[in-house]
Structures are given as C-alpha cells and as structure tokens.
Amino acid sequence: MGKAIGEILPYAVTAAITVSAIIGIILMLVTPKAKTNGLAFAVGYVLGFALVGTLVIVFAGGKDYSSGSSPTTTASIIKLVLGVLLLVAAVRQWRGRPRENETPKMPKWMAAIDSFTAGKSFGLGVLLSAVNPKNLAMSLATGLAIAQAKIPTGQEAAVLIIYIVIGASTVLAPVVMYFAMADRAATILGGWRKWLEQNNAVVTAVVLLVIAAVLIGHGITGLS
C-alpha cells in the first residue's frame, strides 16, 4: 500500500493544480448563491475523481494489467502515451502564457457563473474533474498504479481516497474558508484569483512537464 501511495502522490498534486476549477469555485463563492452552488460544485468535483478512478481500477484489475511487482507492457505503454500527451500540453500551455501587460483570457463559462443553478454547478464540478484532459490523465495514471499494486480492495479504496482528497483539496479549501471566515474570505479569495489568472499558464506548464517526465520514465522502465 505504501508503494501505491508514493506512486500516486505526484498525480494527486498535479490534479490539485487545476486553475480553472480553483478560479471557478472562487467565483461561485462571491455570488448570491454561494452556499448552494459552492457546495454543489465541490461535491461534483469530488465525485468526478471518484468515478474515473474507480472505473480505471475495476477495468485495469479485471484485465490483469499487473504482473507481480512489475507493470505489464500494456500499462507501460498507456503511461508512456499519457506522458507524451502531457508533454505536448505543457508546451502548448507555455506558448500560450500571457506576455507582459497582457490580460489573460479566461473561459466564457466563468462570465455566466452568477446565473448558475445548483445542478449546473454540480455538473461543472464533475466535468472539470472527470473530463478535464489533465485530470483525466492523472486519474487514469492513478487507477493504473493502484491496480498494479495488487493490494486488497480495502487498501485500493484507501489509496484512491487519498488521491481524491489531495486532488480536490484546492477546491475544497476555498469552500471551507468561505464557511469558516464568512466576509473575510472574499478578500483572501480575491487575491488568490488574481494571482492564479496571471500565472495559470506558467504554473500548469511546469507541473505538466514534471509529471510528463515521471510518466514517460515509468513507461520506459516498464518496457525495458
């Protein structure tokens, strides 16, 4: 179990650095429907990670993607492909970073957050954790790592929960802060939002590059 936790930690930290989701929850927490929409978004975000992770573990385990202590060829190829895709994404993020004095471009859905219902907020949370390409890749890599560990089902669940808690922590933290600090939270969250908007591309590019190197390394090791 310890080995599995060690392997999924980089994936969990990478999943946690999802700037669009962090900015999205911050924007929701300064709307009139902050309590209901913020909670709905957070629940959806957690469930998105849980859904993908669980499906991958079941599928990978069922197909016997692990053999003893070494990853099979199939799992190694998947990791290698994921690593290459993340490397491409890192380059795109870096090239798309805002230049000096340039205003960062944010997704159009952020401008419509004031009109969101609880259901739409929940759905957005699921999409940003389960369908977001970076998070989807991290959940796939996590599921494979857990399946390859060949540990009991209870331990698999525990490792997956650790991944989910860390991966969703940056969305859950603002929600906890909102309920704990009330009005004071708005000022703090506003500062976080401005910094994230300006540094989104650079932070994401660096993180993707590091995890791409990890996945490519694991893939090459498994194939050699």
C-alpha positions in Angstrom: 0.0 0.0 0.0 2.8 2.4 0.8 4.3 1.9 -2.6 1.0 2.7 -4.2 0.6 5.9 -2.2 4.1 7.0 -3.1 3.4 6.5 -6.8 0.0 8.3 -6.9 1.1 11.4 -4.9 2.6 13.2 -7.9 -0.6 12.6 -9.8 -2.7 13.9 -7.0 -0.7 17.1 -6.6 -0.9 17.6 -10.4 -4.7 17.1 -10.3 -4.9 19.6 -7.4 -3.3 22.3 -9.6 -6.3 22.8 -11.8 -6.5 26.6 -12.1 -9.8 26.7 -13.9 -11.5 24.8 -11.2 -9.9 26.9 -8.4 -11.0 30.1 -10.1 -14.4 28.7 -10.8 -15.1 27.8 -7.1 -13.8 31.2 -6.0 -16.2 33.0 -8.4 -19.1 30.9 -7.2 -18.3 31.8 -3.6 -18.8 35.5 -4.3 -22.2 35.1 -5.9 -25.6 35.3 -4.1 -26.0 31.5 -4.4 -22.5 30.9 -2.9 -23.6 28.3 -0.3 -25.7 26.0 -2.5 -23.7 26.4 -5.7 -20.3 26.2 -4.0 -21.2 23.0 -2.2 -22.8 21.5 -5.3 -19.6 22.3 -7.3 -17.3 20.8 -4.7 -19.4 17.6 -4.4 -19.4 17.2 -8.2 -15.7 17.8 -8.3 -15.0 15.0 -5.7 -17.4 12.6 -7.4 -15.7 13.1 -10.8 -12.4 12.0 -9.4 -14.0 9.1 -7.6 -15.9 7.9 -10.7 -12.9 7.9 -13.1 -10.5 6.4 -10.5 -12.9 3.6 -9.6 -13.7 2.7 -13.2 -10.0 2.5 -14.1 -9.2 0.3 -11.1 -12.0 -2.1 -11.9 -11.2 -2.2 -15.6 -7.4 -2.5 -15.1 -7.7 -5.1 -12.4 -10.2 -7.1 -14.4 -7.9 -7.1 -17.4 -4.9 -8.2 -15.2 -2.8 -5.1 -16.0 -0.4 -6.0 -13.3 2.0 -8.9 -13.0 3.8 -9.4 -9.8 5.8 -6.3 -8.9 6.4 -5.1 -12.5 3.9 -3.3 -14.8 2.8 -5.1 -17.8 3.6 -3.9 -21.3 0.0 -2.6 -21.8 0.1 -0.4 -18.7 3.6 0.8 -19.5 2.5 1.9 -23.0 -0.5 3.7 -21.5 1.7 5.6 -19.1 4.2 6.4 -21.9 1.4 7.7 -24.2 -0.1 9.8 -21.3 3.4 11.2 -20.6 3.8 12.3 -24.2 0.4 13.9 -24.3 1.1 15.8 -21.1 4.4 16.9 -22.6 2.6 18.3 -25.6 0.1 20.0 -23.3 2.9 21.6 -21.3 4.4 23.1 -24.4 1.1 24.5 -25.5 0.5 26.0 -22.1 3.9 27.6 -22.1 3.5 29.0 -25.6 0.0 30.3 -24.7 1.1 32.2 -21.5 0.2 35.9 -21.3 3.0 38.2 -22.1 3.9 41.2 -20.0 1.0 43.6 -19.5 -1.3 41.2 -21.4 -4.7 40.4 -19.9 -5.1 36.6 -19.6 -8.0 35.0 -21.5 -10.5 33.1 -19.3 -13.2 30.6 -20.3 -16.5 32.1 -21.3 -18.4 30.0 -18.7 -16.8 32.0 -15.9 -18.7 35.1 -17.0 -22.0 33.2 -16.6 -21.4 31.8 -13.1 -23.8 34.3 -11.5 -26.7 32.6 -13.3 -25.7 29.0 -12.5 -28.1 26.7 -10.6 -27.0 24.1 -8.1 -27.5 21.4 -10.7 -25.4 23.2 -13.3 -22.7 23.9 -10.7 -22.6 20.2 -9.8 -22.3 19.2 -13.4 -19.5 21.7 -14.0 -17.6 20.2 -11.0 -17.9 16.7 -12.5 -16.7 17.9 -15.9 -13.7 19.8 -14.5 -12.5 16.8 -12.5 -13.6 13.8 -14.7 -13.4 15.2 -18.2 -10.7 17.9 -18.0 -7.8 16.3 -20.0 -5.1 16.9 -17.4 -7.2 15.5 -14.5 -8.5 12.6 -16.7 -4.9 11.7 -17.4 -4.0 11.8 -13.7 -7.0 9.7 -12.7 -6.0 7.1 -15.4 -2.5 7.0 -14.2 -3.6 6.7 -10.6 -6.0 3.9 -11.3 -3.3 2.0 -13.2 -0.9 2.5 -10.3 -3.4 1.2 -7.8 -4.3 -1.8 -9.9 -0.7 -2.7 -10.5 0.0 -2.6 -6.7 -2.1 -5.8 -6.3 -3.3 -4.8 -2.9 -6.6 -5.8 -1.1 -9.8 -4.0 -2.2 -9.9 -2.0 1.1 -6.4 -0.7 0.6 -7.2 0.2 -3.0 -10.1 2.3 -1.8 -7.9 3.9 0.8 -5.3 4.9 -1.7 -8.0 6.2 -4.1 -9.4 8.3 -1.3 -6.0 9.8 -0.6 -5.7 10.7 -4.3 -9.2 12.3 -4.3 -8.7 14.3 -1.1 -5.4 15.7 -2.3 -6.6 16.3 -5.9 -9.8 18.1 -4.7 -8.1 19.9 -1.8 -7.6 23.2 -3.8 -11.4 23.3 -4.5 -12.5 22.2 -1.0 -10.2 24.6 0.8 -11.9 27.8 -0.5 -15.3 26.3 0.4 -14.1 25.5 4.0 -12.6 29.0 4.2 -15.9 30.6 3.0 -17.9 28.9 5.7 -15.3 29.5 8.4 -14.4 33.1 7.7 -17.5 34.5 6.0 -16.9 38.0 4.7 -13.2 38.0 5.4 -12.8 35.1 2.9 -13.9 37.2 0.0 -10.8 39.4 0.2 -8.4 36.5 0.6 -10.0 34.5 -2.2 -10.0 37.6 -4.5 -6.2 37.8 -4.1 -5.8 34.2 -4.9 -7.9 34.6 -8.0 -5.9 37.5 -9.4 -2.6 35.6 -8.9 -3.9 32.5 -10.5 -5.3 34.3 -13.5 -2.0 35.9 -14.2 0.2 32.8 -13.6 -2.1 30.0 -14.7 -0.3 29.0 -17.9 3.2 29.1 -16.4 2.3 27.1 -13.3 0.3 24.5 -15.3 3.1 24.1 -17.9 5.7 23.4 -15.2 3.6 20.9 -13.4 2.6 19.1 -16.6 6.3 19.0 -17.7 7.3 17.3 -14.4 4.5 14.7 -14.4 5.1 14.0 -18.1 8.7 13.2 -17.3 7.6 10.9 -14.4 5.1 9.0 -16.6 7.5 8.7 -19.6 10.1 7.4 -17.2 7.8 4.8 -15.7 6.7 3.8 -19.2 10.2 3.4 -20.5 11.2 1.5 -17.3 8.3 -0.9 -17.7 9.1 -1.6 -21.3 12.8 -2.1 -20.8 
